[in-house]
Amino acid sequence: MKIRHAAAMALALFSLTACGNKVVPNASVKVESGEALPESFATVSGSSTSAAKNNKTKTTTTAAASETADEKKETTTKKADPPADLVLTGREQVEVYQEISLDSFITDKNVELKDPGFLLDTSGLGEHKVDVAYISDGNEFTKELTYNVADTTPPLIINEGWDTRHVLGTAFDLNNYIGYGDNYDKTPSMSYTGDIDPNTAGNYPLHVTVADSSGNTSEFDVNIMVLNEVIDEPDTNPRVNFKDFVKKYDSGSEKFGIDVSTWQGDIDFEAVKKAGCQFVIMRIGVWYNTYGEVKMDDWYQSNIEKAQAAGLEVGVYFYTTDNTPEGITEHCKWIADALDGRKLDYPVAFDWEEWTTFQEFGMSLHDLNELYRLFKSEMESYGYTAMLYSSRNLLRTIWDDKSKAIAPVWLAHFTDETDYEGVYDIWQASCYGNIDGIAGDVDMNIQYR
């Protein structure tokens, strides 16, 4: 095979040297194919030739040029054959929504991939085809490969029953006490075994199964407590003073701040600044799926103006239960209009955290990630950057690698030392902080420069 290609290359090189303008041996005059030679060029050894001989010379040269042109045409139109010993095979199956490049998809090859970083289409289940461009002996070819896109990931149980106290005599729906979602299926099904009587007080153990449309299942046990009255548990969480918080974590390369909303009420930001706070991230607005429109946080205007006047760095976050691209687009515009060109020191944080009954929103986990990425893109179109806010567990399970890589991450993990292994820019370490200028609890954050 290599010998045949070498011969072909040699023929190609010979043809290239023989095409275009033609040069008669022992002469310095170029002649175009089919063009009559000038009479001076027909003189041989200083003697005159007859008209017949002159015409013969011209005819011979023209014929040779035409033959060479035909050889050139044949050479340039002939295509190289794909290698007979080609090895180019790929995986038989890939996971739905998996970001997989050709380089990772191909399992065996003896040629060079032209575009190894090309991403396969994994957006839908079933058989897919891809034309793989490859290079062999300097020539480019393509081969069509077939692969199957499948969903083999079981549904995610987000909430196994954070609070399973049910009031005696009220209608029972298990969907009010557990939360689940699927990477692909927007509406996974839930069933359970076990009996429960909502009109009789007691404990009712149930075995729950959540299944997606591909047949994947997740199972767990939950105990429902039917009570005469549901009484809130007393709050015994220790409070942390902001100055002590700074002292504990300050190594000289961090910034320390708080995040606030209408729950903190009227804030004295001058006192907040004197307490050692360097930045504040405030809620700008909130939208629930039960709202007709976005509601601006009651204290946003006061907070942003007073915080900047006190010399604090500022950022905003948007609390939402958006489940459609149209909603995201509309609400990003609302945010931009509310900011009205105001300069921010931090990105606009995307705060989606209605996990208790995630299934009610009718979207897959992939859909949610796509909505966040759309949020980022839309905010950038208005001249602002974005940031993802979420807890440690949900950053591990809900948010995919792409979402966590495209913008800063604001980690929520209420603990003395976080064991979150991913990259994050801000750590919300406590929701039980106390600081001068605020009556009651406040979230405390560390920003890593």
C-alpha positions in Angstrom: 0.0 0.0 0.0 2.8 2.4 0.9 4.6 1.6 -2.4 1.5 2.4 -4.4 1.1 5.7 -2.7 4.8 6.5 -3.2 4.4 5.8 -6.9 1.4 8.0 -7.1 3.2 10.8 -5.3 6.1 10.5 -7.8 3.7 10.6 -10.7 2.0 13.7 -9.2 5.3 15.5 -8.8 6.3 14.6 -12.4 3.0 15.9 -13.7 3.3 19.2 -11.7 6.7 19.8 -13.3 5.3 19.2 -16.7 2.2 21.4 -16.6 1.5 25.1 -17.1 4.2 26.8 -19.2 6.2 24.4 -21.3 10.0 24.8 -22.0 11.7 23.3 -25.1 15.0 21.7 -24.2 18.1 23.7 -25.0 16.1 26.8 -25.3 15.1 29.7 -23.0 11.8 30.5 -24.6 8.5 29.3 -23.0 5.7 28.1 -25.2 2.0 27.7 -24.1 0.4 24.4 -25.1 -1.1 24.7 -28.6 0.7 28.0 -29.4 2.8 28.5 -32.6 6.5 28.8 -32.1 8.2 32.0 -33.2 10.3 31.6 -36.4 13.6 32.5 -34.6 13.0 29.5 -32.3 12.8 27.2 -35.4 16.5 27.9 -36.4 18.7 24.8 -35.8 22.5 25.1 -35.7 22.3 28.5 -37.5 20.8 26.9 -40.8 17.4 27.6 -42.3 14.8 25.0 -42.2 12.0 24.4 -44.7 8.4 25.5 -43.9 7.5 21.8 -43.6 10.1 21.1 -41.0 9.1 24.2 -39.1 5.5 23.1 -39.1 6.6 19.6 -38.0 8.4 21.0 -35.0 5.4 23.0 -34.0 3.1 20.1 -34.4 5.3 17.8 -32.3 5.6 20.3 -29.5 1.9 21.0 -29.4 1.1 17.3 -29.3 3.5 16.7 -26.5 2.0 19.6 -24.5 -1.5 18.3 -25.0 -0.5 14.8 -23.9 1.1 16.2 -20.8 -2.0 18.3 -20.0 -4.1 15.1 -20.3 -1.8 13.4 -17.9 -2.2 16.3 -15.5 -6.0 16.2 -15.7 -6.0 12.5 -15.0 -3.7 12.9 -12.0 -5.5 15.8 -10.4 -8.9 14.2 -10.7 -7.9 10.8 -9.4 -8.7 10.4 -5.7 -6.6 8.4 -3.3 -8.2 5.2 -1.9 -8.9 4.8 1.8 -6.4 2.5 3.5 -7.3 -1.1 3.0 -6.0 -1.9 6.5 -8.1 0.9 8.2 -8.8 0.4 11.9 -11.3 2.9 13.2 -13.8 1.7 15.7 -15.8 3.5 18.4 -17.9 2.7 21.5 -21.1 0.9 20.9 -23.0 3.0 23.5 -22.6 6.3 25.3 -24.7 8.0 28.0 -27.3 10.5 27.2 -26.1 14.1 27.6 -22.5 12.9 28.1 -19.9 15.3 26.7 -17.7 12.9 24.8 -15.1 13.9 22.2 -14.1 11.7 19.2 -10.8 11.1 20.9 -12.6 9.5 23.8 -15.2 7.8 21.7 -12.8 6.0 19.4 -11.6 2.8 21.0 -9.1 1.6 18.4 -7.5 3.3 15.4 -4.4 3.2 13.1 -5.0 6.6 11.6 -4.9 10.2 12.8 -8.2 11.9 13.7 -8.6 15.2 11.9 -10.7 16.8 14.8 -10.2 14.7 17.9 -12.0 17.3 20.1 -15.3 17.1 18.1 -18.2 16.4 20.5 -20.7 13.7 19.6 -24.4 14.4 19.6 -25.8 12.7 22.8 -28.9 14.9 23.2 -31.4 12.1 22.4 -31.8 8.4 23.0 -31.4 5.8 20.2 -29.1 5.2 17.3 -26.9 8.0 16.1 -24.3 8.3 13.3 -21.2 10.4 13.0 -18.8 11.0 10.1 -15.3 10.7 11.5 -12.7 12.6 9.5 -9.2 11.0 9.5 -5.9 11.4 7.8 -3.9 8.6 6.3 -0.6 9.0 4.3 -1.4 12.8 4.0 -4.8 12.2 2.6 -8.1 13.0 4.3 -11.0 10.5 4.4 -14.2 10.0 6.4 -15.9 7.0 7.8 -19.4 6.8 9.2 -19.7 5.2 12.6 -22.8 4.3 14.5 -23.4 4.5 18.2 -26.3 4.1 20.6 -27.2 6.8 23.1 -28.8 5.3 26.3 -30.0 6.4 29.7 -28.5 4.1 32.3 -28.5 6.5 35.2 -31.1 5.9 37.9 -33.2 8.7 39.3 -31.7 10.9 42.0 -33.4 10.9 45.4 -32.9 14.5 46.5 -35.0 14.4 49.6 -35.5 11.1 51.4 -37.8 12.7 53.9 -36.3 15.7 55.7 -39.5 16.3 57.6 -42.1 13.5 57.5 -44.5 14.7 60.2 -48.1 14.6 58.9 -51.0 16.3 60.6 -53.7 13.9 61.6 -56.9 14.0 59.5 -55.4 15.8 56.5 -55.1 14.3 53.0 -51.8 12.4 52.4 -49.6 12.7 49.4 -46.1 11.3 49.6 -44.9 13.8 47.0 -45.2 16.5 49.7 -42.5 14.8 51.8 -39.9 13.5 49.4 -38.0 15.0 46.4 -36.6 13.3 43.3 -35.4 14.0 39.8 -33.9 12.3 36.8 -31.0 13.2 34.5 -33.1 12.7 31.4 -36.8 12.0 32.3 -38.8 15.2 33.1 -41.5 13.2 34.9 -40.2 10.0 36.6 -42.8 8.0 38.4 -43.0 7.2 42.1 -44.7 4.3 43.9 -44.5 2.9 47.4 -45.4 -0.2 49.3 -46.8 -0.1 52.8 -50.0 1.2 54.3 -50.7 4.6 55.9 -53.9 5.8 57.6 -53.8 9.7 57.8 -56.7 9.5 60.2 -54.9 7.4 62.8 -51.9 8.7 64.7 -48.8 6.5 64.5 -45.6 5.7 62.5 -46.0 4.2 59.0 -42.9 2.7 57.3 -43.0 2.9 53.5 -40.7 1.5 50.8 -40.4 3.9 47.9 -39.5 3.2 44.3 -38.8 6.0 41.8 -38.5 4.9 38.1 -37.6 6.7 34.9 -38.8 6.1 31.4 -35.7 4.0 30.6 -36.4 1.5 33.4 -33.8 2.7 35.8 -35.0 2.7 39.5 -33.9 4.1 42.9 -35.4 2.8 46.1 -35.4 3.9 49.7 -37.3 3.6 53.0 -39.2 6.4 54.7 -41.2 6.6 57.9 -44.2 8.8 58.0 -45.3 10.1 61.4 -49.0 10.9 61.7 -49.3 13.4 64.6 -52.1 15.3 66.3 -50.0 18.4 66.0 -46.8 19.3 64.3 -44.6 21.4 66.7 -41.4 23.0 65.4 -38.2 21.8 67.0 -36.4 24.3 69.2 -33.4 26.1 67.7 -30.3 25.0 69.6 -27.7 26.0 67.0 -24.8 28.0 68.5 -24.3 31.6 67.2 -21.0 32.9 65.9 -19.7 36.4 66.3 -18.5 37.9 63.0 -15.2 39.1 64.5 -14.5 35.7 65.9 -15.4 34.2 62.5 -12.8 36.4 60.8 -10.2 35.7 63.4 -10.7 31.9 62.9 -10.3 31.8 59.2 -8.1 34.9 58.3 -4.8 33.9 56.8 -4.2 37.3 55.1 -5.5 36.3 51.6 -9.3 36.2 52.2 -12.1 38.6 52.3 -15.0 38.3 54.7 -18.6 39.3 54.1 -22.3 38.6 54.6 -25.4 38.0 52.5 -28.7 39.5 53.4 -32.3 39.8 52.3 -35.6 41.1 53.7 -35.2 38.8 56.6 -32.4 41.0 58.1 -34.7 44.1 58.0 -33.1 47.5 58.3 -29.3 47.3 58.4 -26.8 49.7 59.7 -24.1 49.2 57.1 -21.7 51.7 58.7 -21.7 49.4 61.8 -21.4 46.4 59.6 -18.3 47.8 58.0 -16.7 48.8 61.3 -17.2 45.2 62.5 -14.8 44.0 59.8 -17.1 43.1 57.0 -15.7 43.8 53.5 -18.5 42.7 51.2 -22.2 42.1 51.1 -24.2 40.0 48.7 -27.9 40.9 48.8 -31.1 39.5 47.3 -32.3 41.6 44.5 -35.5 39.7 43.8 -37.4 36.5 44.1 -39.7 34.5 41.7 -41.7 31.5 42.6 -43.7 29.4 40.1 -46.8 30.6 42.0 -45.9 34.3 41.3 -47.3 36.2 38.4 -44.2 38.4 38.3 -40.8 38.9 39.9 -40.9 40.6 43.3 -38.1 42.9 44.3 -36.7 42.2 47.7 -38.3 44.7 50.1 -35.0 46.0 51.3 -32.9 45.7 48.1 -32.9 49.4 47.2 -32.0 50.5 50.7 -29.4 47.8 51.1 -27.5 48.5 47.8 -27.4 52.2 48.4 -26.4 52.1 52.0 -23.9 49.3 51.5 -22.1 51.2 48.7 -22.2 54.4 50.6 -20.5 52.7 53.5 -17.7 51.6 51.2 -18.6 47.9 51.1 -18.1 45.8 48.0 -21.5 44.5 46.7 -23.1 41.7 44.8 -26.6 40.5 44.3 -28.4 37.1 44.1 -31.7 36.1 42.5 -33.9 33.5 44.1 -35.9 31.6 41.5 -37.9 28.5 40.7 -37.7 29.1 36.9 -38.2 25.9 34.9 -38.4 27.3 31.4 -35.9 29.2 29.1 -38.6 31.8 28.5 -38.7 32.5 32.3 -35.0 32.7 32.6 -34.7 35.2 29.7 -37.5 37.4 31.0 -36.1 37.4 34.6 -32.6 38.2 33.5 -33.9 41.2 31.7 -35.8 42.1 34.9 -32.5 41.9 36.9 -30.7 44.0 34.4 -33.4 46.7 34.4 -33.4 46.7 38.2 -29.7 47.2 38.3 -29.9 49.9 35.7 -26.2 49.9 34.9 -25.1 49.9 38.6 -21.6 48.6 39.0 -21.2 45.4 41.0 -18.1 44.0 42.6 -19.4 40.4 42.5 -21.2 38.3 39.9 -25.0 38.0 39.9 -25.7 34.7 41.8 -28.2 32.2 40.5 -30.0 30.8 43.5 -32.2 27.8 42.7 -32.9 25.6 45.8 -36.4 24.3 45.8 -35.3 20.7 46.3 -37.9 19.4 48.8 -40.3 18.5 46.0 -38.2 19.0 42.9 -40.5 16.7 40.8 -43.3 19.3 40.8 -41.3 21.5 38.4 -41.5 19.0 35.5 -37.9 19.2 34.3 -34.9 17.0 34.3 -31.6 17.7 36.1 -30.1 18.4 32.7 -32.8 20.9 32.0 -31.9 22.8 35.2 -28.2 22.9 34.3 -29.2 24.3 30.9 -31.3 27.0 32.5 -28.3 28.1 34.7 -26.1 28.2 31.6 -28.7 30.3 29.9 -28.9 32.6 32.9 -25.1 33.1 32.7 -25.3 33.9 29.0 -28.2 36.3 29.4 -26.6 38.2 32.3 -23.4 38.5 30.2 -25.4 40.0 27.4 -26.4 42.8 29.8 -22.8 43.4 30.8 -22.8 41.4 34.1 -21.2 38.1 35.1 -22.9 35.2 36.8 -22.2 32.8 39.7 -23.7 29.5 40.9 -24.9 29.3 44.5 -25.6 25.8 45.9 -24.8 23.5 48.8 -22.0 20.9 48.9 -24.3 17.9 48.4 -26.1 19.4 45.5 -22.9 20.6 43.8 -21.9 16.9 43.9 -25.2 15.5 42.6 -27.3 18.1 40.8 -24.9 20.4 39.0 -22.7 19.0 36.3 -19.1 19.6 35.6 -19.8 22.1 32.8 -22.0 24.3 35.0 -19.4 24.3 37.8 -16.6 25.2 35.4 -18.1 28.1 33.4 -18.4 30.6 36.2 -17.5 31.1 39.9 -19.1 28.8 42.5 -20.6 30.0 45.8 -20.5 27.0 48.1 -23.0 26.7 51.0 -21.7 24.3 53.6 -22.4 25.1 57.3 -19.5 23.5 59.0 -16.2 24.4 60.6 -14.2 22.8 57.8 -15.7 22.0 54.4 -14.7 18.7 52.7 -16.1 19.8 49.4 -13.6 18.6 46.8 -14.6 20.9 44.0 -13.4 24.4 43.1 -15.3 27.3 44.8 -14.7 31.0 45.1 -16.9 31.9 48.0 -17.7 29.7 51.0 -20.9 30.4 52.9 -19.8 28.8 56.2 -22.5 29.7 58.6 -26.1 30.9 58.7 -26.0 31.6 62.4 -23.7 34.7 62.4 -24.1 37.8 64.5 -22.6 41.2 63.5 -23.0 44.7 64.7 -25.6 46.6 62.6 -27.9 43.6 62.2 -30.5 42.4 64.6 -30.7 38.6 64.4 -28.9 36.0 62.4 -26.9 36.6 59.2 -25.0 34.3 56.8 -21.3 34.7 56.9 -19.0 34.2 53.9 -15.3 33.8 53.0 -14.1 34.9 49.6 -10.8 33.5 48.4 -8.9 36.0 46.3 
